[in-house]
Amino acid sequence: MIEYEFWDVSISRTKSRNAVCQWLTQAAEFQGWELDRLHRDPTGHRTVRLRRKIIRMRATV
């Protein structure tokens, strides 16, 4: 079974779409995060949920 860790990020409505896209791209490239969910409420506030796989090492005998 694959396990994930999650990171919820709140982004204000004053950030441009390009700035948010650039930030999400850098989080994906350099830290291994992928977009799980993006919610935008009627006021323009964005809530982003990112996820990445948790890799567990097994002991070898």
Buried (B, 14 or more C-beta within 10 A) or exposed (E): EEEEEEEEBEBEEEEEEEEBEEBBEEBBEEEEBEEBEEEEEEEEEBEBBBBBEEEEEEEEE
